[in-house]
Structures are given as C-alpha cells and as structure tokens.
C-alpha cells in the first residue's frame, strides 16, 4: 500500500438535503455528493482528482505546501485565545 503525502484533516459531517456537509476546526467546509463522501471517508482520495484539488483549495486537506497557510488561518481564527484579556 502506498503512503500518502497529504492528510485529510479531521472533519465533521452531516447529511443535508441529499448532500454531505463537511467542516473542520479551521472553518473550512464543502458539500459532497454520496460518491465523493464515500471516497473521502474511506481515505481513498487520489491526489490527481478534481475532488482532491477542490478540498485542498478549501483547506480540508493538508500537505507540505499549504500547512503554513492553514496554521496561519488557524492562528487568525483563534487570535483571541493567544492574548490576555483586557477588561480596562
């Protein structure tokens, strides 16, 4: 079995009106049809597929080329957690 050089980030999913909504902790999301969801949930996604490219661009997949951008997005999204509170 070939080792992938990318990771599908942990995601939540729900079924809405015949499609699957995938979302992750970074705020990335996308709607998938049944076949696409089956491909993602079974981790049989091919790197040369259109689905891979779409999920990669939306931030649901990480690899060595986009990990810095994803980390930066996470820091921005949770910036309030990394500073002290200022009440006065």
N, CA, C and O atoms as a CHARMM CRD file, in Angstrom:
* protein
*
  352
    1    1 UNK  N      0.84100  -1.18000   0.00000 PROA 1      0.00000
    2    1 UNK  CA     0.00000   0.00000   0.00000 PROA 1      0.00000
    3    1 UNK  C      0.88600   1.24300   0.00000 PROA 1      0.00000
    4    1 UNK  O      1.84100   1.33300   0.77100 PROA 1      0.00000
    5    2 UNK  N      0.56400   2.19400  -0.86500 PROA 2      0.00000
    6    2 UNK  CA     1.34100   3.40900  -0.98300 PROA 2      0.00000
    7    2 UNK  C      0.97700   4.40500   0.11300 PROA 2      0.00000
    8    2 UNK  O     -0.19800   4.59600   0.42500 PROA 2      0.00000
    9    3 UNK  N      1.97600   5.02500   0.68000 PROA 3      0.00000
   10    3 UNK  CA     1.76800   6.03300   1.71400 PROA 3      0.00000
   11    3 UNK  C      1.44000   7.36900   1.05100 PROA 3      0.00000
   12    3 UNK  O      2.11800   7.78700   0.11200 PROA 3      0.00000
   13    4 UNK  N      0.38700   8.04200   1.55100 PROA 4      0.00000
   14    4 UNK  CA     0.00700   9.34900   1.01900 PROA 4      0.00000
   15    4 UNK  C      0.91700  10.42600   1.57500 PROA 4      0.00000
   16    4 UNK  O      1.37500  10.32800   2.71400 PROA 4      0.00000
   17    5 UNK  N      1.18200  11.45300   0.78200 PROA 5      0.00000
   18    5 UNK  CA     1.96600  12.58000   1.26400 PROA 5      0.00000
   19    5 UNK  C      1.06300  13.77200   1.56500 PROA 5      0.00000
   20    5 UNK  O      1.49900  14.92200   1.52900 PROA 5      0.00000
   21    6 UNK  N     -0.19700  13.47800   1.86100 PROA 6      0.00000
   22    6 UNK  CA    -1.14800  14.50300   2.27600 PROA 6      0.00000
   23    6 UNK  C     -2.02400  13.92300   3.38200 PROA 6      0.00000
   24    6 UNK  O     -2.05300  12.71300   3.60400 PROA 6      0.00000
   25    7 UNK  N     -2.73800  14.81500   4.07000 PROA 7      0.00000
   26    7 UNK  CA    -3.62600  14.37400   5.14900 PROA 7      0.00000
   27    7 UNK  C     -4.98700  15.02700   4.97900 PROA 7      0.00000
   28    7 UNK  O     -5.08800  16.22400   4.71100 PROA 7      0.00000
   29    8 UNK  N     -6.02100  14.23400   5.13600 PROA 8      0.00000
   30    8 UNK  CA    -7.37300  14.77700   5.20600 PROA 8      0.00000
   31    8 UNK  C     -7.55900  15.18600   6.66100 PROA 8      0.00000
   32    8 UNK  O     -7.52900  14.34500   7.56000 PROA 8      0.00000
   33    9 UNK  N     -7.75100  16.47100   6.88500 PROA 9      0.00000
   34    9 UNK  CA    -7.87600  16.96700   8.24700 PROA 9      0.00000
   35    9 UNK  C     -9.13700  16.40800   8.90400 PROA 9      0.00000
   36    9 UNK  O    -10.12200  16.14000   8.21700 PROA 9      0.00000
   37   10 UNK  N     -9.11700  16.22900  10.22000 PROA 10     0.00000
   38   10 UNK  CA   -10.31600  15.72200  10.91200 PROA 10     0.00000
   39   10 UNK  C    -11.52300  16.60100  10.57800 PROA 10     0.00000
   40   10 UNK  O    -11.43200  17.82900  10.57800 PROA 10     0.00000
   41   11 UNK  N    -12.63300  15.96300  10.30000 PROA 11     0.00000
   42   11 UNK  CA   -13.81100  16.70500   9.87100 PROA 11     0.00000
   43   11 UNK  C    -15.06900  16.18300  10.54800 PROA 11     0.00000
   44   11 UNK  O    -15.12100  15.05100  11.02800 PROA 11     0.00000
   45   12 UNK  N    -16.06500  17.03100  10.57100 PROA 12     0.00000
   46   12 UNK  CA   -17.41300  16.66100  10.97700 PROA 12     0.00000
   47   12 UNK  C    -18.25200  16.60600   9.71300 PROA 12     0.00000
   48   12 UNK  O    -17.95400  17.28700   8.73200 PROA 12     0.00000
   49   13 UNK  N    -19.29000  15.80400   9.73800 PROA 13     0.00000
   50   13 UNK  CA   -20.15400  15.72500   8.56500 PROA 13     0.00000
   51   13 UNK  C    -21.60200  15.58800   9.00300 PROA 13     0.00000
   52   13 UNK  O    -21.90800  15.05100  10.06700 PROA 13     0.00000
   53   14 UNK  N    -22.47500  16.08800   8.15400 PROA 14     0.00000
   54   14 UNK  CA   -23.90800  15.93000   8.36200 PROA 14     0.00000
   55   14 UNK  C    -24.58000  15.85700   7.00000 PROA 14     0.00000
   56   14 UNK  O    -24.08300  16.41700   6.02300 PROA 14     0.00000
   57   15 UNK  N    -25.69900  15.17400   6.94200 PROA 15     0.00000
   58   15 UNK  CA   -26.43500  14.96100   5.70100 PROA 15     0.00000
   59   15 UNK  C    -27.54700  15.99500   5.61200 PROA 15     0.00000
   60   15 UNK  O    -28.43500  16.02800   6.46400 PROA 15     0.00000
   61   16 UNK  N    -27.50400  16.84600   4.57900 PROA 16     0.00000
   62   16 UNK  CA   -28.48900  17.90300   4.40800 PROA 16     0.00000
   63   16 UNK  C    -29.00500  17.88000   2.96900 PROA 16     0.00000
   64   16 UNK  O    -28.23900  18.07200   2.02400 PROA 16     0.00000
   65   17 UNK  N    -30.28300  17.64700   2.81500 PROA 17     0.00000
   66   17 UNK  CA   -30.94000  17.69500   1.50300 PROA 17     0.00000
   67   17 UNK  C    -30.20000  16.90700   0.42000 PROA 17     0.00000
   68   17 UNK  O    -29.97600  17.41200  -0.68000 PROA 17     0.00000
   69   18 UNK  N    -29.82700  15.68500   0.73600 PROA 18     0.00000
   70   18 UNK  CA   -29.21100  14.80500  -0.24700 PROA 18     0.00000
   71   18 UNK  C    -27.71700  14.98700  -0.46800 PROA 18     0.00000
   72   18 UNK  O    -27.13900  14.33200  -1.33500 PROA 18     0.00000
   73   19 UNK  N    -27.08700  15.86100   0.29900 PROA 19     0.00000
   74   19 UNK  CA   -25.64300  16.07300   0.18000 PROA 19     0.00000
   75   19 UNK  C    -25.01900  16.06100   1.56000 PROA 19     0.00000
   76   19 UNK  O    -25.69900  16.26600   2.56500 PROA 19     0.00000
   77   20 UNK  N    -23.72300  15.82000   1.59900 PROA 20     0.00000
   78   20 UNK  CA   -22.98500  15.79400   2.86200 PROA 20     0.00000
   79   20 UNK  C    -22.22900  17.10000   3.03600 PROA 20     0.00000
   80   20 UNK  O    -21.50800  17.53600   2.13900 PROA 20     0.00000
   81   21 UNK  N    -22.39900  17.72000   4.19200 PROA 21     0.00000
   82   21 UNK  CA   -21.64700  18.91000   4.53700 PROA 21     0.00000
   83   21 UNK  C    -20.45500  18.47500   5.37800 PROA 21     0.00000
   84   21 UNK  O    -20.62000  17.88300   6.44500 PROA 21     0.00000
   85   22 UNK  N    -19.25900  18.76900   4.89500 PROA 22     0.00000
   86   22 UNK  CA   -18.02600  18.50600   5.64100 PROA 22     0.00000
   87   22 UNK  C    -17.51300  19.82900   6.17900 PROA 22     0.00000
   88   22 UNK  O    -17.49400  20.82800   5.46000 PROA 22     0.00000
   89   23 UNK  N    -17.09800  19.84300   7.43400 PROA 23     0.00000
   90   23 UNK  CA   -16.49500  21.04400   8.01200 PROA 23     0.00000
   91   23 UNK  C    -15.39900  20.61200   8.96500 PROA 23     0.00000
   92   23 UNK  O    -15.40900  19.49400   9.48100 PROA 23     0.00000
   93   24 UNK  N    -14.44100  21.52300   9.19700 PROA 24     0.00000
   94   24 UNK  CA   -13.35600  21.19300  10.12500 PROA 24     0.00000
   95   24 UNK  C    -13.11800  22.33300  11.09400 PROA 24     0.00000
   96   24 UNK  O    -13.79400  23.35900  11.02300 PROA 24     0.00000
   97   25 UNK  N    -12.17000  22.16800  11.99200 PROA 25     0.00000
   98   25 UNK  CA   -11.87000  23.14000  13.03300 PROA 25     0.00000
   99   25 UNK  C    -11.33600  24.45400  12.48400 PROA 25     0.00000
  100   25 UNK  O    -11.35500  25.46700  13.18400 PROA 25     0.00000
  101   26 UNK  N    -10.86700  24.45600  11.25900 PROA 26     0.00000
  102   26 UNK  CA   -10.30800  25.66400  10.66000 PROA 26     0.00000
  103   26 UNK  C    -11.37500  26.52300   9.99500 PROA 26     0.00000
  104   26 UNK  O    -11.07100  27.59800   9.47700 PROA 26     0.00000
  105   27 UNK  N    -12.61600  26.06200  10.00400 PROA 27     0.00000
  106   27 UNK  CA   -13.68900  26.81100   9.37200 PROA 27     0.00000
  107   27 UNK  C    -13.88300  26.46600   7.91000 PROA 27     0.00000
  108   27 UNK  O    -14.72600  27.06400   7.24200 PROA 27     0.00000
  109   28 UNK  N    -13.12700  25.52200   7.40500 PROA 28     0.00000
  110   28 UNK  CA   -13.26700  25.09800   6.00900 PROA 28     0.00000
  111   28 UNK  C    -14.48800  24.18500   5.88700 PROA 28     0.00000
  112   28 UNK  O    -14.79700  23.42000   6.80100 PROA 28     0.00000
  113   29 UNK  N    -15.18000  24.27500   4.74200 PROA 29     0.00000
  114   29 UNK  CA   -16.34300  23.42800   4.52900 PROA 29     0.00000
  115   29 UNK  C    -16.57900  23.22000   3.04100 PROA 29     0.00000
  116   29 UNK  O    -16.09200  23.97400   2.19800 PROA 29     0.00000
  117   30 UNK  N    -17.34100  22.17500   2.74500 PROA 30     0.00000
  118   30 UNK  CA   -17.74100  21.89100   1.36800 PROA 30     0.00000
  119   30 UNK  C    -18.88200  20.88600   1.39000 PROA 30     0.00000
  120   30 UNK  O    -19.00800  20.09100   2.32100 PROA 30     0.00000
  121   31 UNK  N    -19.70900  20.93100   0.35600 PROA 31     0.00000
  122   31 UNK  CA   -20.76900  19.94300   0.17400 PROA 31     0.00000
  123   31 UNK  C    -20.28500  18.87400  -0.78400 PROA 31     0.00000
  124   31 UNK  O    -19.69300  19.17600  -1.82000 PROA 31     0.00000
  125   32 UNK  N    -20.54300  17.61300  -0.43000 PROA 32     0.00000
  126   32 UNK  CA   -20.14000  16.47000  -1.25700 PROA 32     0.00000
  127   32 UNK  C    -21.34600  15.61100  -1.57300 PROA 32     0.00000
  128   32 UNK  O    -22.27100  15.50600  -0.76800 PROA 32     0.00000
  129   33 UNK  N    -21.33800  14.99400  -2.75100 PROA 33     0.00000
  130   33 UNK  CA   -22.37600  14.01600  -3.03800 PROA 33     0.00000
  131   33 UNK  C    -21.98700  12.68400  -2.39200 PROA 33     0.00000
  132   33 UNK  O    -20.92400  12.56400  -1.78300 PROA 33     0.00000
  133   34 UNK  N    -22.84800  11.70500  -2.53200 PROA 34     0.00000
  134   34 UNK  CA   -22.64000  10.42200  -1.84000 PROA 34     0.00000
  135   34 UNK  C    -21.32000   9.74500  -2.24100 PROA 34     0.00000
  136   34 UNK  O    -20.59800   9.24000  -1.38200 PROA 34     0.00000
  137   35 UNK  N    -21.00900   9.73500  -3.53800 PROA 35     0.00000
  138   35 UNK  CA   -19.78000   9.08500  -4.01000 PROA 35     0.00000
  139   35 UNK  C    -18.53400   9.82100  -3.52200 PROA 35     0.00000
  140   35 UNK  O    -17.55600   9.19300  -3.11600 PROA 35     0.00000
  141   36 UNK  N    -18.57100  11.14400  -3.56300 PROA 36     0.00000
  142   36 UNK  CA   -17.42800  11.92800  -3.08100 PROA 36     0.00000
  143   36 UNK  C    -17.21600  11.70700  -1.59400 PROA 36     0.00000
  144   36 UNK  O    -16.08400  11.56400  -1.13300 PROA 36     0.00000
  145   37 UNK  N    -18.32300  11.68000  -0.84000 PROA 37     0.00000
  146   37 UNK  CA   -18.21000  11.45100   0.60100 PROA 37     0.00000
  147   37 UNK  C    -17.63400  10.07100   0.89000 PROA 37     0.00000
  148   37 UNK  O    -16.81000   9.91600   1.79200 PROA 37     0.00000
  149   38 UNK  N    -18.05800   9.08200   0.13900 PROA 38     0.00000
  150   38 UNK  CA   -17.54500   7.72200   0.31800 PROA 38     0.00000
  151   38 UNK  C    -16.03500   7.68400   0.05900 PROA 38     0.00000
  152   38 UNK  O    -15.28900   7.01500   0.77400 PROA 38     0.00000
  153   39 UNK  N    -15.60400   8.40500  -0.96300 PROA 39     0.00000
  154   39 UNK  CA   -14.18600   8.46900  -1.31200 PROA 39     0.00000
  155   39 UNK  C    -13.36000   9.12900  -0.19700 PROA 39     0.00000
  156   39 UNK  O    -12.27900   8.65400   0.15000 PROA 39     0.00000
  157   40 UNK  N    -13.88300  10.22600   0.35600 PROA 40     0.00000
  158   40 UNK  CA   -13.16800  10.93900   1.42400 PROA 40     0.00000
  159   40 UNK  C    -13.17700  10.13300   2.71600 PROA 40     0.00000
  160   40 UNK  O    -12.13600   9.98900   3.35700 PROA 40     0.00000
  161   41 UNK  N    -14.32100   9.61000   3.10400 PROA 41     0.00000
  162   41 UNK  CA   -14.41900   8.90300   4.38000 PROA 41     0.00000
  163   41 UNK  C    -13.67300   7.56800   4.38900 PROA 41     0.00000
  164   41 UNK  O    -13.31700   7.06500   5.45400 PROA 41     0.00000
  165   42 UNK  N    -13.43600   6.99800   3.21600 PROA 42     0.00000
  166   42 UNK  CA   -12.66300   5.75000   3.14900 PROA 42     0.00000
  167   42 UNK  C    -11.17600   6.02100   2.90600 PROA 42     0.00000
  168   42 UNK  O    -10.38500   5.08600   2.77500 PROA 42     0.00000
  169   43 UNK  N    -10.79800   7.30100   2.84700 PROA 43     0.00000
  170   43 UNK  CA    -9.41100   7.72600   2.63000 PROA 43     0.00000
  171   43 UNK  C     -8.81600   7.13700   1.35000 PROA 43     0.00000
  172   43 UNK  O     -7.63200   6.80200   1.29900 PROA 43     0.00000
  173   44 UNK  N     -9.65300   7.01700   0.32000 PROA 44     0.00000
  174   44 UNK  CA    -9.17500   6.50800  -0.96300 PROA 44     0.00000
  175   44 UNK  C     -9.08100   7.62700  -1.99600 PROA 44     0.00000
  176   44 UNK  O     -9.17800   7.37800  -3.19800 PROA 44     0.00000
  177   45 UNK  N     -8.89900   8.82900  -1.53700 PROA 45     0.00000
  178   45 UNK  CA    -8.80800  10.00600  -2.39500 PROA 45     0.00000
  179   45 UNK  C     -7.49200   9.99000  -3.15600 PROA 45     0.00000
  180   45 UNK  O     -6.42700   9.77300  -2.58000 PROA 45     0.00000
  181   46 UNK  N     -7.58300  10.22400  -4.46200 PROA 46     0.00000
  182   46 UNK  CA    -6.38200  10.26900  -5.29700 PROA 46     0.00000
  183   46 UNK  C     -5.92500  11.71100  -5.45500 PROA 46     0.00000
  184   46 UNK  O     -6.74900  12.61300  -5.59900 PROA 46     0.00000
  185   47 UNK  N     -4.63000  11.92900  -5.43000 PROA 47     0.00000
  186   47 UNK  CA    -4.07200  13.27300  -5.49100 PROA 47     0.00000
  187   47 UNK  C     -4.29200  13.94800  -6.83900 PROA 47     0.00000
  188   47 UNK  O     -4.25500  15.17600  -6.92000 PROA 47     0.00000
  189   48 UNK  N     -4.51600  13.18800  -7.88000 PROA 48     0.00000
  190   48 UNK  CA    -4.71700  13.77300  -9.21000 PROA 48     0.00000
  191   48 UNK  C     -6.19100  14.01200  -9.54100 PROA 48     0.00000
  192   48 UNK  O     -6.50900  14.35900 -10.67900 PROA 48     0.00000
  193   49 UNK  N     -7.09700  13.83500  -8.57400 PROA 49     0.00000
  194   49 UNK  CA    -8.52300  14.00400  -8.85100 PROA 49     0.00000
  195   49 UNK  C     -8.97700  15.45100  -8.65000 PROA 49     0.00000
  196   49 UNK  O     -8.33200  16.22600  -7.94400 PROA 49     0.00000
  197   50 UNK  N    -10.08400  15.79400  -9.27800 PROA 50     0.00000
  198   50 UNK  CA   -10.67100  17.12800  -9.12100 PROA 50     0.00000
  199   50 UNK  C    -11.17200  17.34100  -7.69400 PROA 50     0.00000
  200   50 UNK  O    -11.10300  18.45100  -7.16700 PROA 50     0.00000
  201   51 UNK  N    -11.67200  16.28300  -7.07500 PROA 51     0.00000
  202   51 UNK  CA   -12.13900  16.37900  -5.69400 PROA 51     0.00000
  203   51 UNK  C    -10.99500  16.73600  -4.76000 PROA 51     0.00000
  204   51 UNK  O    -11.15600  17.56700  -3.86600 PROA 51     0.00000
  205   52 UNK  N     -9.84300  16.11400  -4.96100 PROA 52     0.00000
  206   52 UNK  CA    -8.67000  16.44000  -4.14300 PROA 52     0.00000
  207   52 UNK  C     -8.33000  17.92200  -4.27900 PROA 52     0.00000
  208   52 UNK  O     -8.12400  18.60600  -3.27700 PROA 52     0.00000
  209   53 UNK  N     -8.27100  18.41400  -5.50100 PROA 53     0.00000
  210   53 UNK  CA    -7.91900  19.81900  -5.75300 PROA 53     0.00000
  211   53 UNK  C     -8.91800  20.75600  -5.07000 PROA 53     0.00000
  212   53 UNK  O     -8.52700  21.75500  -4.46700 PROA 53     0.00000
  213   54 UNK  N    -10.20700  20.43000  -5.16900 PROA 54     0.00000
  214   54 UNK  CA   -11.24300  21.27100  -4.55000 PROA 54     0.00000
  215   54 UNK  C    -11.11000  21.30100  -3.02900 PROA 54     0.00000
  216   54 UNK  O    -11.17200  22.37100  -2.42400 PROA 54     0.00000
  217   55 UNK  N    -10.92900  20.14300  -2.41300 PROA 55     0.00000
  218   55 UNK  CA   -10.79300  20.07900  -0.95900 PROA 55     0.00000
  219   55 UNK  C     -9.48500  20.69900  -0.48900 PROA 55     0.00000
  220   55 UNK  O     -9.42500  21.28200   0.59400 PROA 55     0.00000
  221   56 UNK  N     -8.44300  20.57700  -1.29400 PROA 56     0.00000
  222   56 UNK  CA    -7.15100  21.18000  -0.98500 PROA 56     0.00000
  223   56 UNK  C     -7.26800  22.70200  -0.95800 PROA 56     0.00000
  224   56 UNK  O     -6.78100  23.34500  -0.02800 PROA 56     0.00000
  225   57 UNK  N     -7.90500  23.27600  -1.96300 PROA 57     0.00000
  226   57 UNK  CA    -8.05500  24.72300  -2.05600 PROA 57     0.00000
  227   57 UNK  C     -8.92900  25.27800  -0.93900 PROA 57     0.00000
  228   57 UNK  O     -8.73300  26.41100  -0.49900 PROA 57     0.00000
  229   58 UNK  N     -9.88900  24.48800  -0.48100 PROA 58     0.00000
  230   58 UNK  CA   -10.78300  24.95300   0.57900 PROA 58     0.00000
  231   58 UNK  C    -10.18400  24.75400   1.97000 PROA 58     0.00000
  232   58 UNK  O    -10.71000  25.29700   2.94100 PROA 58     0.00000
  233   59 UNK  N     -9.10800  23.99900   2.08900 PROA 59     0.00000
  234   59 UNK  CA    -8.46200  23.80800   3.38100 PROA 59     0.00000
  235   59 UNK  C     -8.91000  22.59100   4.15400 PROA 59     0.00000
  236   59 UNK  O     -8.73100  22.53100   5.37000 PROA 59     0.00000
  237   60 UNK  N     -9.48900  21.62100   3.47400 PROA 60     0.00000
  238   60 UNK  CA    -9.87600  20.37000   4.12600 PROA 60     0.00000
  239   60 UNK  C     -8.78200  19.31100   4.02600 PROA 60     0.00000
  240   60 UNK  O     -8.85000  18.27500   4.68700 PROA 60     0.00000
  241   61 UNK  N     -7.77800  19.57600   3.20200 PROA 61     0.00000
  242   61 UNK  CA    -6.64100  18.68100   3.02600 PROA 61     0.00000
  243   61 UNK  C     -5.36300  19.47000   3.27100 PROA 61     0.00000
  244   61 UNK  O     -5.23400  20.61600   2.84100 PROA 61     0.00000
  245   62 UNK  N     -4.43000  18.84700   3.96400 PROA 62     0.00000
  246   62 UNK  CA    -3.14500  19.49600   4.24700 PROA 62     0.00000
  247   62 UNK  C     -2.00900  18.68200   3.64900 PROA 62     0.00000
  248   62 UNK  O     -2.04000  17.45100   3.62800 PROA 62     0.00000
  249   63 UNK  N     -1.00500  19.40500   3.16200 PROA 63     0.00000
  250   63 UNK  CA     0.24700  18.78400   2.75500 PROA 63     0.00000
  251   63 UNK  C      1.37700  19.76900   3.03300 PROA 63     0.00000
  252   63 UNK  O      1.15100  20.82800   3.61900 PROA 63     0.00000
  253   64 UNK  N      2.56700  19.42900   2.62300 PROA 64     0.00000
  254   64 UNK  CA     3.72500  20.26600   2.95800 PROA 64     0.00000
  255   64 UNK  C      3.66700  21.64500   2.31400 PROA 64     0.00000
  256   64 UNK  O      4.31900  22.57400   2.79000 PROA 64     0.00000
  257   65 UNK  N      2.90000  21.79000   1.24300 PROA 65     0.00000
  258   65 UNK  CA     2.83200  23.07000   0.54200 PROA 65     0.00000
  259   65 UNK  C      1.84800  24.05900   1.15100 PROA 65     0.00000
  260   65 UNK  O      2.03700  25.26800   1.01400 PROA 65     0.00000
  261   66 UNK  N      0.79600  23.57500   1.82400 PROA 66     0.00000
  262   66 UNK  CA    -0.19500  24.50800   2.35600 PROA 66     0.00000
  263   66 UNK  C     -0.30900  24.50900   3.87900 PROA 66     0.00000
  264   66 UNK  O     -1.18300  25.17900   4.42800 PROA 66     0.00000
  265   67 UNK  N      0.55000  23.77600   4.56100 PROA 67     0.00000
  266   67 UNK  CA     0.42500  23.68200   6.01400 PROA 67     0.00000
  267   67 UNK  C      0.66300  25.02800   6.69400 PROA 67     0.00000
  268   67 UNK  O     -0.00100  25.34300   7.68200 PROA 67     0.00000
  269   68 UNK  N      1.58800  25.81700   6.18700 PROA 68     0.00000
  270   68 UNK  CA     1.83800  27.13300   6.78700 PROA 68     0.00000
  271   68 UNK  C      0.62000  28.04500   6.64800 PROA 68     0.00000
  272   68 UNK  O      0.28500  28.77400   7.58200 PROA 68     0.00000
  273   69 UNK  N     -0.03800  28.01100   5.49900 PROA 69     0.00000
  274   69 UNK  CA    -1.24300  28.81800   5.30100 PROA 69     0.00000
  275   69 UNK  C     -2.35500  28.37400   6.23400 PROA 69     0.00000
  276   69 UNK  O     -3.06300  29.21000   6.79500 PROA 69     0.00000
  277   70 UNK  N     -2.51700  27.06400   6.40800 PROA 70     0.00000
  278   70 UNK  CA    -3.54900  26.55200   7.29200 PROA 70     0.00000
  279   70 UNK  C     -3.27300  26.93900   8.74600 PROA 70     0.00000
  280   70 UNK  O     -4.19200  27.29700   9.48300 PROA 70     0.00000
  281   71 UNK  N     -2.01100  26.86600   9.15200 PROA 71     0.00000
  282   71 UNK  CA    -1.66000  27.26800  10.51300 PROA 71     0.00000
  283   71 UNK  C     -1.89800  28.75400  10.73200 PROA 71     0.00000
  284   71 UNK  O     -2.37400  29.16200  11.79200 PROA 71     0.00000
  285   72 UNK  N     -1.57400  29.55000   9.74900 PROA 72     0.00000
  286   72 UNK  CA    -1.81500  30.99400   9.83000 PROA 72     0.00000
  287   72 UNK  C     -3.31400  31.28600   9.92900 PROA 72     0.00000
  288   72 UNK  O     -3.73600  32.13200  10.71800 PROA 72     0.00000
  289   73 UNK  N     -4.10600  30.59000   9.13300 PROA 73     0.00000
  290   73 UNK  CA    -5.55900  30.75600   9.20300 PROA 73     0.00000
  291   73 UNK  C     -6.08500  30.36600  10.58000 PROA 73     0.00000
  292   73 UNK  O     -6.97000  31.03200  11.11700 PROA 73     0.00000
  293   74 UNK  N     -5.54800  29.29500  11.15400 PROA 74     0.00000
  294   74 UNK  CA    -5.97200  28.85600  12.48200 PROA 74     0.00000
  295   74 UNK  C     -5.61700  29.90400  13.53100 PROA 74     0.00000
  296   74 UNK  O     -6.43000  30.22100  14.40000 PROA 74     0.00000
  297   75 UNK  N     -4.40000  30.44200  13.44700 PROA 75     0.00000
  298   75 UNK  CA    -3.99700  31.48100  14.39500 PROA 75     0.00000
  299   75 UNK  C     -4.89600  32.70800  14.28800 PROA 75     0.00000
  300   75 UNK  O     -5.28400  33.28200  15.30600 PROA 75     0.00000
  301   76 UNK  N     -5.22400  33.10800  13.08600 PROA 76     0.00000
  302   76 UNK  CA    -6.09400  34.26400  12.88600 PROA 76     0.00000
  303   76 UNK  C     -7.50000  34.00900  13.43000 PROA 76     0.00000
  304   76 UNK  O     -8.09900  34.87700  14.06600 PROA 76     0.00000
  305   77 UNK  N     -8.01200  32.81400  13.17200 PROA 77     0.00000
  306   77 UNK  CA    -9.34900  32.45300  13.61900 PROA 77     0.00000
  307   77 UNK  C     -9.44100  32.43300  15.14600 PROA 77     0.00000
  308   77 UNK  O    -10.47500  32.78300  15.71600 PROA 77     0.00000
  309   78 UNK  N     -8.36200  32.02500  15.80000 PROA 78     0.00000
  310   78 UNK  CA    -8.35100  31.89800  17.26000 PROA 78     0.00000
  311   78 UNK  C     -7.41200  32.88900  17.93200 PROA 78     0.00000
  312   78 UNK  O     -6.86200  32.60000  18.99500 PROA 78     0.00000
  313   79 UNK  N     -7.22700  34.04400  17.32900 PROA 79     0.00000
  314   79 UNK  CA    -6.29200  35.03900  17.86000 PROA 79     0.00000
  315   79 UNK  C     -6.64300  35.45200  19.28000 PROA 79     0.00000
  316   79 UNK  O     -5.75300  35.75000  20.07600 PROA 79     0.00000
  317   80 UNK  N     -7.92100  35.47100  19.60100 PROA 80     0.00000
  318   80 UNK  CA    -8.32000  35.86400  20.94900 PROA 80     0.00000
  319   80 UNK  C     -7.84700  34.88400  22.02400 PROA 80     0.00000
  320   80 UNK  O     -7.80600  35.24900  23.19900 PROA 80     0.00000
  321   81 UNK  N     -7.50000  33.68500  21.66500 PROA 81     0.00000
  322   81 UNK  CA    -7.02900  32.69700  22.63900 PROA 81     0.00000
  323   81 UNK  C     -5.55600  32.85900  22.97800 PROA 81     0.00000
  324   81 UNK  O     -5.08600  32.30800  23.97300 PROA 81     0.00000
  325   82 UNK  N     -4.82500  33.60400  22.16300 PROA 82     0.00000
  326   82 UNK  CA    -3.39200  33.72000  22.34000 PROA 82     0.00000
  327   82 UNK  C     -2.95600  35.04000  22.97200 PROA 82     0.00000
  328   82 UNK  O     -1.76000  35.32100  23.05100 PROA 82     0.00000
  329   83 UNK  N     -3.90800  35.84900  23.42000 PROA 83     0.00000
  330   83 UNK  CA    -3.59600  37.11100  24.08100 PROA 83     0.00000
  331   83 UNK  C     -4.34700  37.19500  25.39800 PROA 83     0.00000
  332   83 UNK  O     -5.36000  36.52700  25.60000 PROA 83     0.00000
  333   84 UNK  N     -3.82900  38.03000  26.28800 PROA 84     0.00000
  334   84 UNK  CA    -4.50200  38.23000  27.59000 PROA 84     0.00000
  335   84 UNK  C     -5.78500  39.01500  27.38300 PROA 84     0.00000
  336   84 UNK  O     -5.95700  39.72900  26.39500 PROA 84     0.00000
  337   85 UNK  N     -6.66800  38.85900  28.33900 PROA 85     0.00000
  338   85 UNK  CA    -7.89400  39.65400  28.28700 PROA 85     0.00000
  339   85 UNK  C     -7.60100  41.09500  28.68700 PROA 85     0.00000
  340   85 UNK  O     -6.69100  41.35500  29.47400 PROA 85     0.00000
  341   86 UNK  N     -8.35700  42.00600  28.15500 PROA 86     0.00000
  342   86 UNK  CA    -8.17900  43.42700  28.52700 PROA 86     0.00000
  343   86 UNK  C     -9.55700  43.96800  28.91000 PROA 86     0.00000
  344   86 UNK  O    -10.36900  44.31300  28.05200 PROA 86     0.00000
  345   87 UNK  N     -9.79100  44.03000  30.19300 PROA 87     0.00000
  346   87 UNK  CA   -11.07700  44.49400  30.66800 PROA 87     0.00000
  347   87 UNK  C    -11.11700  46.00400  30.82300 PROA 87     0.00000
  348   87 UNK  O    -12.18300  46.60800  30.70600 PROA 87     0.00000
  349   88 UNK  N     -9.98300  46.61900  31.08300 PROA 88     0.00000
  350   88 UNK  CA    -9.96500  48.07400  31.32700 PROA 88     0.00000
  351   88 UNK  C     -8.93000  48.74000  30.45600 PROA 88     0.00000
  352   88 UNK  O     -8.76400  49.95800  30.51600 PROA 88     0.00000
